[in-house]
Amino acid sequence: MSHESGFFHRHRSGSTSSTGSNSNSNSRSRAGSFSAGTFASMQEDQLPQTETVYQPYVHPVDAAQETAPGSNEEVMGQDSKALIVSLIKQVKIGMDLSRVVLPTFILEPKSMLEKVSDFLTHTELLVATTRMQDSLERMVGMVRWYLSGFYLKPKGVKKPYNPVLGEFFRCMWELPSDSKTFFVGEQVSHHPPISAFYASNRKEGIVAGGSILFRSKFYGTSVGSILEGSISIHHLRFGEDYELTFPSAYGKGFLFGTLVMELGGIVTITCKQSGWRAELDFRLKPMFGGDYNTILGKIKDINTGNVVYQLTGRWDQRIDMTDASGRNPTTLWEVTPDLARQRLEKLKPCPMHPIESDKLWEKVTQAIVNNDQQVATDEKARIEQSQRDAVKCREEQNATYQPKFFVRDEQGNWVYKWFNKTPWDPSVEDEEFEAGGIIG
C-alpha cells in the first residue's frame, strides 16, 4: 500500500513503538488540567504512525441497559421533571438547541461519533451482500443490514454526547471470514455540529464514507433531533454505490406521561448503477391507538417506478417483506434473544488518545453510570469550557482548526483523506490495518 511506504511503519506484531507510547502518555498527562492551550494542543496532536493495537473494551454501560424489543418508555422522577420544566421555560418553539446545555440525566453515556458506528454492529450482514450476484438481492441485503442498526437503544429519551471539535472515535470488528472492518469518525465542525466518518473492509469489497449535520429543535411538547446528510456504501466488486439517509429522532413526554423516543421520517437507499431504490417510512405513534416503532417500505425500480417488494413491521422487533401484490411473505429482519450473543465484538484502540471519545468522556460516563449527576454535570461542563477556551485561544492567534482525518472536496463534502476504492489485490495485500487513524 502506498500509505505504508514512507508514511508510517507497520509492526506486524501489533506492538506500539516507544515514540507512540510516549506521545499518548504525554497527552494524557496534559488532559487533567484542560487549559486552553493544552486542550487546543490535544485537538491538533498527530497520532503515532504505527499500527494501532485493538482489544476488547469494557464499557461502563453494561449491555443489560440496552432495552428489550418493545421497551420504549421511561418514568421520569420529580427532580428530573422539575429540571426539564425549568429548561423548557428558557427555550422557544422552533429554537435550535445545539447551544443549550442539557441536563446529564437525559444523556446516553456515549459520544455521537460512537453512536454512528453502531450502524456497523452487524457488519457481517453488510459483508454478506458482497457475495450476492443478483443486484436486486443485494438491495434487499442492504435494507436488511440498514435496519439492523436501530434496535440497540437506551430506555426512554437519551441523547448521546455532543462531540467537541477535534474529538475522534476509532473501532474495529473481526469477522469470521478472516477480515476486519475499521471505522474512523471525527468531529470536523462544532458550529454547525458536523461528524464525518469512514469505514473500510476492502478485503470483502466494502468502503463507506459520509458526514452528518445534527440539529436539535424544540417543538413545545417534544424535542426533535434532525440528521442532515448521508452515507455512501461502495461495493468495490460490483462498481455500485449505495447512498443512505437517516430518520430523525423525537423525544416526547417531558411534560406529560412517560419519556419516549421515536424515529420518524422517510429515508432512502439508492443505487443508481443497479437502478434499485428502497424507501422506508419510519412512522410516529398516533396520539390515540397504534404502535411504537412501526415502519412501512418498498423496493422499486428507479427507472419505471414499479414496486417489487413491500415491507411492514416494527424496526425494533420484526419486519416482513412481501411481493408487490402483498403475497409470498418472508421475514426480512427480526430481533431475537439470540441476536445479542451473535453480535460481533466491537474492539477499540489501546492506548487511547486523550481526545478520543471514550477517553475524553470517561469521567462523565462513569458518573452517569454511578447516578452521580452532580459529578457528571461538572465534568461535562469542564470539557465544554475547555473547548470554548481553545476556540478563543486559536482566534487570538488567528489560527484555524484543521481536522486530522477529513478534508472538504470541491463540492464542500467532507471526505476521508486516505479514501481508497481500489479493489483488494491478494497478490500484494495480506490484510487491512489502521495506524494513526490511517486505514491501509
N, C-alpha and C positions, 0 to 999 in steps of 0.2 A: 504493500500500500504506500502511496506517496506520502501519507501523513507520518508514516513511521520513519521514513528516510529523512534525516536531518532535522526533524522537528521534535520528536520525543523518542526516548529509548524505552523499549519494552523489555520487562523482566518476565520471562515465561513462567518463572516460579511463582509469580504473583506478589513478590515482595516489593516493598516501597523503599526507595533509596533514602539515605540519611538526609539528603537535601530536602526531599519531600516531607519527611517526618519533622524536621526542624521547622520548616515553613508552617506546618499545621500547628505545632506546639507554640510557636511564637505568636501566631494569630490568635490561638486560644487564650493565651495569657492576656492579650490585649482586650479580649471580649468582655472581661469582667467589668471594666470601667465604662466602656462605650462612650468615651468623649467624642466630640465632633470629629476631630482629626483621625482618631483611631478607627472610628466606625466608617468614615469615608475611605480610609485605607483598606479596611476589610472588604468593602464593596468593590474595590479595584484590584485586590490581590489576585495574582495569577496562580493557578493551581500547579502543583508539581507535575511535570510532564513524564510521569512514569505510570505504568499500568495500575489502575485502581483495583484495590482488593475489595471484593464484595463478600458479605457474610450475612447470616440471619440477623435481623434487628428486632429486639423485643420492645415493642411499642408500649408505653404505659397504659394505653387504652386497650383493654382486653377484648378479644374478638366477641366475647359474650355480650358486649354492649351494642353490637350490631343488632338491629331489630329483626324479628322473625317476620316471615311473609304476613302481610295484613296488619302489622302493628305500626300505626301512623301517629297515634295521639299521645300526648304527654300532659299531665295536670301540672299547672304552674302554681308554686307556693305563693302565699300572700306577700311576702317580702319582695319576691321577684316581680309579682304583678304590680306592686307599688312603684318599683323602679321603671317598669315599662310605661306605666301611666305618666310618670314624671317626664320620661323621654318623649312620649307622644305629644305632650304639651309644648315641646320645643321645636317640633317639625311641622311642616305644612304639606298638604296633599300635593303629590307630584314632585316633591322635593327629592333631589339626588342625595342619597345617604352615604356616598363614598367618603365624605369628610366628617361624618357623625361618629362619635365614639360610642360603640355599643357595649352593653354590659356583658361581662365574661360568661355569665351562666347560659347565654344563648349561643356560645361558640362551640363548634365542633373542634376538638383538640387535634387538628392537623391543618397544615397550610393548604391554600387553594391550589398551589403547584402540585402537591401530592394528590389532591382530590382529582385533578385532571388525569393523573397516572392511573387512577382506579379503573379507567376505561380499558386498561390492558390487563386487568385482573385475570381474565380468561383469554390470555393471548394465544392459547392453544387453539381456540376457535377461529381466531384471525389467521393463524398459520395454516389451519386446515383448508381454508379457501384457496390456498396456492396449489392444492392437489386436485382441485375440481376443474375438469376440462371444459365443461359447458358454461357459457357466460351467464345464463340465467341461474344456474345452480350456484355460481359464485355470488351473484347478487343476493340470493336467498341466504347464503352463508354469511355474507357481510351484515345483513339485517340481524341474523341470529347473534353474531358477535356484538353488534352495536347494542342490542337490548340487554346483553349480559353485564353491561357496565352500570346499571341503575339500581339493582336490588340491594346493594350494600349501602345502608343509610342509617344514620343515628335516629333515635326516637325523638318525636316532636319536631320542633323548629330549631335547627342548629346551623350555624354559618361558619365555614372554615375561616382561618386567619387570613386577613388581607396581607399578601406578601409585601415586604418592603422592597424598595428599589435595589436591584443587585442580588436579591435573595435567589438561590437556585436549589434545585432538587434533582437528585440522581437515584436511579434504582435499576434493578436488573432481574430478569426471570430466566431460569434454566429450564429448557424444555426436554421432555423425554426423547425427542429426536436428536439430541446432542447438539443443539444450537442454543443461542442466547438472544434475548430481546432486551435492548438497552433503551432507557428513557432519560432525557435531559430536559428540564424545564427551567426557565429563568424569568424573573420579573423585569421586563425591559423598560417599563414606564410605570410611574406611580400615579400621576395625574395627567391623563386618564390612566386607570389601572389596567395594564395590558400584560398578559402572560404569554410567552412564546414557548413552544415545546417541539421536541424532535424525538422520534423513536426509530429504532432500526433493528432488523434481523435480516440482513442481506443474504445470509446463508439459506434462508427459507424464502427469499424473494419479496420481502416486505420492508418498505420505508414509509414513515409518516411524519408529517410536519404541519404546523399551523400556529395560530395565535387567537386569543380570545380577549375581548374587552368586557370587563364585568361592570355592570351598572346596577345599582340598587335604588328602588324608588318606594316612597310611602304612598299608599292608596287610601288612607283613612282608617280602615279596619284590618288591613293586611299590608305586607311588605313584599315587593317583587324583586327578584334578582334576575336581571336580563343578561343573557350571554350573547354578545355580538361577535361574530367571527366564524371560522370553520376550521376543519382539519381535513387534510388530503392524505389518503392512503394510496400508495403507489405499489401496484402489482408488477414487479420487475419482469417476471416470466411471461406475462401476457401483454405488457405495454399498456396497462389500464390504470387510470387514476379515478379514485372514488372520493368525491367531495361530500363531507358530512357537516350538518349543522346541529345545534343543540336546543333543547327546550328551555324555557325559563322556569324558575322555581318561585313558589309563592308561599309565604308564611302567614298562617291565619290563626285566630283565636287569642290575640293579645288582650282583647278587652272582654270577650265573652267566650264561654265554653272552654275547650281544651286546645292546647297548641298542636298544630298540624302543619306539615309541609307537603305541598303538592307540586307536581310538574305539569306545565301547560304549554300549548303551542304546537304548531305544525313544523316538523323537521323533515329534511330530505336527505337521501343518499343517492347521489347521481354519478353515473359512469357514462360519459359522452362516447367513449370508444366502443362500448358494447351496446349502447342505446337503451339501457335499462335505468329506471328510477324508482326508488321506494319513497312513499310519502307516509309519514307516521303522525297521527293526530293524538297528542297527549291531552287527555280531557280532564278538566277540573270537576270535582264533585258538585252536583247541583245543590242548591240550598235545601231542597226537600227531596229525600229519597236518593237513589243512585249509590254508586260505589266509589271509593277512592281508587286512584291509580289505574284508571281504565285507558285503553288505547284502541284506536281503530287505524287501519292502514291498508295500503295497497301497493302492489308492484306492477308497473306498467311499462309499455314500450314508449320511449320518448317521442319517436317519430310519428306513430299512429295514434297514440293516446289510449290504445287498447289495454285494459286491465287483465292481467293473467293470474294474479293471486290477490286474495283479501285476507287481512289479519284482524283479529279481535281478541280481547282478553285483558288481563291485568299485568302490567310490566313487573310487578313485584311477586307475582305468583305463576301464571301460565298464560301463554299466548298461542292461539291456534291459527292455522293457515288453511284456507280452502281455495278451490279454483274460482274463477271469476263468477261462476253461477252459484257459488256457495256450497258446492258438493265436494266430496273427497277430502274430508277434514284430516289434518295431521297436526301434531304438536310441534310447533316451531321452537319454543323456548319454555322451560319450566324450572322453577326454583324448588329444589327438593332438599330434604335433610342431609343427603349425601354430598350436596354441592360444595359445602364449606370444606369438607375433607378432600375434595378433588381439586381445590384451588391450588395453583402453583404458588410457592412461597416467594414473596417479594424480598429480594436481597438488597442491602444498602451498603454504601461505602464505609470502610473502616481504615483510618480515622476519617472523621468528617471535618470539613472546613467550618469555622465558627459562624459563617453566614449561610450555611446550608440549612435547609428548613428545619429538620429535626433538632439540630444543634442550637439554632437561633432561638426557637420557641420552646426549648426543653423545659425551662422553669415554669413557663406559663402552662404548658401541657400538664406537668406534674401537679401543679396547684389545682387545676381544674379537676383532674382525676381524684385528688385528695379533698375535693369540695371546699377548698380554701379560696373563696372568691376575692378576698382582700389581697392576698399574695398574687393571684392571677392578674388582678387589675393593676397592681403596682408594677409587676414585671412587664406586662403588655405596654403600659404607659412608658416604661423606661426604653423599650425598643423603639416605640413610635417617636419619642422625643429625640432619641439618638439619630433617627433618620432625618427628622426636621433640622437638627443641628448640622448634620452632614451636608444637607442641601444648602444651608446658609453658608457653610464653610466653602463649598465649591463656588457659590455665587460671588463671595468676596475675592476668590482667586480667579474669577472669570473663567471657570472651567466647566466643562460639560461631561456628564457621566456617559461612558461608553460601555454597553453590555459586553460580557465576556464571550458569549457563545452565539449571539444572533446579531444580524445586521439587516437594515432595510434594503429591499431591492428597488428597481426603478419604478415599480408600481406602488411603493410605500409599504409593502408587506414585510413582516419580519421573517427572515429566513436563517436557518442554521448555517453557520459559516463553513462547515465541513459537510454540507448536504451531499449525499453520494447515492446516485441512482444506477451506478454501474452494476450490471448483473454479476452475481457471485461466480468466481472462477476457481474451482477446486484445485486446479493445477498449480496455482501460485498462492492461494489463500487457504489457511488451515482452520482458523476460527476468528470470529469478530471479537473485538475488545474495546475498552474505553480507558483513556488516560487523560487526566486533567480536563475532563469534560469533552474530550475529542473522541468520537466513535470511529474506529478504523479497522 
